[in-house]
C-alpha cells in the first residue's frame, strides 16, 4: 500500500457518521473509496495521487478531513447523549421522580430537534441526507456552476471596478513606497541587476537574422526616403566657411608630395609612354623630366604656401559645390542616383546588417559587466529617480496617477476575461470532488453549528417549557 504524501493512515472507521446516513467521504462501510480511490489517506498499490477535478488533494487536505471526522463524531455523540438523557428523563417522569424530570425531558427533546435540524442543514450543503432525493439538498455538487458564476459576478462587481481599484491603490500610496524603496542603494543594485538580466534575456531570444533584416530594411528605407544632398551641402558650406577643410588639403598636398618623391620613375614612364612614336627617345625623357619637376614644384608650393592660388581655387570649388548641393536640381538628382546605387550594393547592405551584431555584442557585454558605464548609469538613474520622487510630491502624484490609470484600464478592459477565468475554472471542477475539497476546509467549523444547535435547542426547549408551566399555573 502507498501512503498519500507520506501521511499516516486515518483510524479505521473514522469517516463514518451514522447520523449523516452516509459515509463522510463517500466511502463504503469497509473504508474503501469507489473506483480505487484513496482509502483513509492511503492510495492503492500502483495508484498515484492526481489532481481532483482541477484541485490537488494534498496531505494537508487529508489532515483536515480527519479533523472533520473527529468533529462529526463529537457532534453525533452529543446528539446521542441528549437522546439518552431524554429517554432517562421520560422514564424518571413516568416513575414519579418529580417535576424536575419534565424540565430535563423538554430540554433534551428540544436539543435533539436542534441537533437534527442543524445536521440536516449542514449535510444538505454537500450531499443528500440519508441518500433521499429531497429538494434543495446537495447544494454544492448540484449548484457548483451557478455558484461559480455568482462568484465571478461578485468579484467583477465588487473588486474589479474602477472606483474600488483607484481607492485601494490611493490608500496604499505606491508612489511614496516606491520612492523610498528605490532610494536605497541595495535596492538600486537589485533593480539594475534585474534589468540587465532581462536585457540579456531579450537579446538572447531575438534571432540575429530577423533583427538584422529589420535593421537593414529600416536604415535603407529611411535613407531612400530622405534627400541627402541639401544636408550634405549645408554641412560642406559650414566646413568651408570655418576653414575646416584646410587640414584635409594640407594632408592631400603632403601625401602627394611624398608620393611624387618616392615614385619619380612612375611619373617618367607615364609621360614617355604617352609620347608619339616618331619623337626621339631623349626628347621624351627631357619632356618627362620637365613635367615631373613642374608637378613636384607645384605640389611643394601648394603644400608650403597657405595663400597659394590653387588652394583658393579649391575653396571656391567646394563653396560652389556646397551651394549646388542645396539649390541646383541637376546636382541634387545626381547625388540621389549615386545614393541609390551605393545603397543597392551588396557590400553596403552587409555593413548595415552587421550593425546589429556589433550593437548586440556591445550591449550584452555592458549588461554582464557590473562596472560597465551602462550599469553604472542605470544604477545612478534609479537612485536619482528615487531621490526625486521622495522630494517631489507632484512627481509621486503623477506616478500614482499612472499606476491607477494602468490598473483601471486592465480591470475594466479585461474584467470579463478575469471573471470568466473564475467561472470556467469552477465549471471544470468535478462536482463530487469539489464538495469533498470544500468540506475538508470548512467542515470542521460547520460541525460546531450542529453542537451549537444542540445546546441552543436544549436551552430554548427548557425556556419554552418553563414559560408554558408558568402561564399554565
Long-range contacts (C-beta under 8 A, 24 or more apart in sequence): 1-42, 1-43, 1-44, 1-45, 2-42, 2-43, 2-44, 2-45, 2-47, 2-48, 3-41, 3-42, 3-43, 4-38, 4-41, 4-42, 4-43, 4-49, 4-59, 4-62, 5-49, 5-58, 5-59, 5-62, 6-59, 7-41, 7-59, 7-62, 7-63, 8-41, 9-39, 9-40, 9-41, 9-42, 10-40, 10-41, 10-62, 10-65, 10-66, 10-69, 11-40, 12-40, 14-40, 14-66, 14-69, 14-70, 14-73, 15-40, 15-65, 15-69, 17-69, 17-72, 17-73, 17-76, 18-76, 19-75, 19-76, 19-79, 19-116, 19-119, 20-72, 20-76, 20-119, 20-123, 20-127, 20-129, 21-123, 21-129, 21-130, 21-131, 22-127, 22-130, 22-131, 24-65, 24-68, 24-69, 24-72, 24-439, 25-65, 25-436, 26-127, 26-432, 26-436, 38-62, 41-66, 52-430, 52-433, 52-436, 52-437, 53-428, 53-429, 53-430, 53-431, 53-433, 53-434, 54-425, 54-428, 54-429, 54-430, 55-429, 55-433, 55-434, 55-437, 57-433, 57-436, 57-437, 61-437, 61-440, 61-441, 62-440, 64-440, 64-441, 64-443, 64-444, 65-436, 65-439, 65-440, 65-443, 67-444, 68-439, 68-440, 68-443, 68-444, 68-447, 71-443, 71-444, 71-447, 71-448, 72-443, 72-447, 74-447, 74-451, 75-115, 75-119, 75-447, 75-450, 75-451, 75-454, 78-115, 78-450, 78-451, 78-454, 79-112, 79-115, 79-116, 79-119, 79-450, 79-454, 82-108, 82-111, 82-112, 82-115, 82-454, 82-458, 83-108, 83-112, 86-111, 86-112, 102-465, 103-462, 103-465, 103-466, 106-461, 106-462, 106-464, 106-465, 107-458, 107-459, 107-461, 107-462, 107-465, 108-458, 108-461, 109-461, 110-457, 110-458, 110-460, 110-461, 110-462, 110-464, 111-454, 111-455, 111-457, 111-458, 111-461, 112-454, 112-457, 113-457, 113-461, 114-453, 114-454, 114-455, 114-456, 114-457, 114-458, 114-460, 115-450, 115-453, 115-454, 115-457, 117-453, 117-457, 118-449, 118-450, 118-452, 118-453, 118-454, 119-450, 119-453, 121-449, 122-446, 122-447, 122-449, 122-450, 125-439, 125-446, 126-435, 126-436, 126-438, 126-439, 126-443, 127-435, 138-435, 140-431, 140-434, 140-435, 140-438, 141-431, 141-432, 141-434, 141-435, 142-431, 144-426, 144-427, 144-429, 144-431, 144-434, 145-423, 145-426, 145-427, 147-426, 148-422, 148-423, 148-425, 148-426, 148-427, 149-423, 151-422, 151-423, 151-426, 152-419, 152-420, 152-422, 152-423, 152-426, 153-419, 155-418, 155-419, 155-422, 156-415, 156-416, 156-418, 156-419, 160-411, 160-412, 160-415, 160-418, 160-419, 161-411, 162-408, 162-411, 162-412, 165-404, 165-407, 165-408, 165-411, 166-404, 166-408, 169-400, 169-403, 169-404, 169-407, 170-400, 170-404, 173-400, 174-399, 174-400, 174-403, 175-389, 175-395, 175-396, 175-397, 175-398, 175-399, 175-400, 175-403, 176-396, 178-386, 178-389, 178-399, 179-386, 179-389, 179-390, 179-396, 180-386, 180-390, 181-386, 182-382, 182-383, 182-385, 182-386, 182-389, 183-383, 183-386, 183-387, 183-389, 183-390, 184-386, 185-383, 187-382, 187-386, 188-379, 188-382, 188-383, 188-386, 189-379, 191-379, 191-382, 192-375, 192-378, 192-379, 192-382, 195-378, 196-367, 196-368, 196-375, 196-378, 197-367, 199-363, 199-367, 200-364, 200-367, 200-368, 203-360, 203-363, 203-364, 208-356, 208-357, 208-360, 211-356, 211-360, 212-353, 212-354, 212-356, 212-357, 213-353, 215-352, 215-353, 215-355, 215-356, 216-349, 216-352, 216-353, 219-352, 219-355, 220-343, 220-349, 220-352, 223-339, 223-343, 224-339, 224-340, 224-343, 227-332, 227-336, 228-335, 228-336, 228-339, 229-325, 229-326, 229-331, 229-332, 229-335, 229-336, 230-325, 230-326, 230-332, 232-325, 232-335, 233-321, 233-322, 233-323, 233-324, 233-325, 233-326, 234-322, 234-326, 236-318, 236-321, 236-322, 236-325, 237-319, 237-322, 237-323, 237-326, 239-318, 240-315, 240-318, 240-319, 240-322, 245-314, 245-315, 245-318, 246-306, 246-311, 249-311, 249-314, 250-303, 253-299, 253-302, 253-303, 254-303, 256-299, 256-303, 257-296, 257-299, 257-300, 257-303, 260-292, 260-295, 260-296, 260-299, 261-296, 264-292, 267-291, 267-292, 267-295, 268-292
